[in-house]
């Protein structure tokens, strides 16, 4: 973390390290408006806040669920709101339905992986 005028901000490298995401991905998310930098240094380097880190982690968890960048932007924005109006509630429900469908698929893949792992363990025991 920085001290002085940019306290509680971090450069992109620190954000990448904290989130396990690549610099390229973070820059791309900034370029498409999904994760704009909170600020810039005098030298033009991007600065990110703790809130940006939380947003990036949400993106990281949502991305494998098959959301497009546009959908990711919308879902992350919905998650950051304090209250939802009727239209936002409808969109949030659609997103929840999407997440639950993807979760079901992932659970099936995990079950299949568990079965294959057990079959391989059996082979190793014999």
Phi, psi and omega in degrees: 000155180265160172243169179086216187295338181249034177303145180066024172237164180218155174282167184300325179297319178293319178298317178299316180296316182294329186257348183074021180251155183281155176301319181300315180296316180297317178298317179300314179300325176291318182295327180268002176087005180282327181219072178292145177295145178289338181188184179222150174283171177300331179276000177093003179285142181290141175240140182234150181257175174299322178296323176296321178297316178297319179298316180297322178295321176299316179300316181301319181283330181279327186305314181292352181272009172084017176282141173288168178299321178297316179294320177301315179302315182293315182295316179298318178297319178298318181294336182271353180280148176284323181217155182245138172276181186300316180294319179294323177297319179297316179293322177296321178295318177299319179293320177298316178301317178299312180300317182292323175297315180293322177300318179298317178298315181296321178297321178294319178297319178296320177298318178295320179296319177299318179297314179295321178298317179295321178296320178292321176300317178301317178298320180291331179283337184269000000 
